[in-house]
Amino acid sequence: MPLHESDSIILKTYPLGEADRIVAFFSRDYGKLRGVANGARRMKNRFGASLEPLAHARIQFFEKENRELVRIQSAELLDSPMKLFEDYDRAVCAAYLVELVDRFLPEHEPQDAAFRLVRMTVRALAQGCPIGFARCYFEVWMLRLSGVFPDLFLCSVCGRSIEIDDERFLAAGLQAVICSSCDHRNASGMLTEVVELAQTILRHPLNGHGGASDRAISTLHELNEYWIRHYSEQ
């Protein structure tokens, strides 16, 4: 039964018996896993705050073949998320991040880009990044990494590249973009500021709010929610 070690992000914990916890965590090297932390519910335990949701910890665990749960040997806290949970709205957003990670990422599949995205978003939220922008940024990249976010700069009908300021339309079903030269009678127009926001998110690290308006952030968030539902129904 080999001992593994990996930087990890704690997702959720559940009580197990009187003294133990089941811990769902996203490890950088092994993907999403679930494990048992013996004694983690006792008042005095060796894990401390390292198993709090969204904590960044270096976890050592044993994995036995054909066992669904690993056994967590130790967890060294690298970065605490407690500042996030001092603010109710940021705590709600943090819980939403966990929900999306759980929804999008399969178990036992390392996803280094997704791991870095979670860490970047948690840090940005803790440092005061506007919640709406951070949430929108995270949604866009989770959709992009999952192959769901549509290409907003390529016409799905004629294949022509669409420049940032060109008029474009979302096809029926909102899964593809159509340029103004193609038949778009049943399509919905896209605000240029929404396209600019998406481009900013895809080209730059999460920092501030990118100069985006509340309208652009709100509209892109609504589109993201639609694409997330579509992904979940597949």
Sequence and secondary structure as in RCSB ss.txt:
>XXXX:A:sequence
MPLHESDSIILKTYPLGEADRIVAFFSRDYGKLRGVANGARRMKNRFGASLEPLAHARIQFFEKENRELVRIQSA
ELLDSPMKLFEDYDRAVCAAYLVELVDRFLPEHEPQDAAFRLVRMTVRALAQGCPIGFARCYFEVWMLRLSGVFP
DLFLCSVCGRSIEIDDERFLAAGLQAVICSSCDHRNASGMLTEVVELAQTILRHPLNGHGGASDRAISTLHELNE
YWIRHYSEQ
>XXXX:A:secstr
  EEEEEEEEEEEEEETTTEEEEEEEETTTEEEEEEETTTTSSS S TTTTSTT EEEEEEE  TT SSEEEEEE
EEEE  TTGGGSHHHHHHHHHHHHHHHHH  BT   HHHHHHHHHHHHHHHTT  HHHHHHHHHHHHHHHTT S 
 TTB TTT  B  TTS EEE TTSSSEEETTS  TT EE  HHHHHHHHHHHHS S TTTT  HHHHHHHHHHHH
HHHHHHHH 
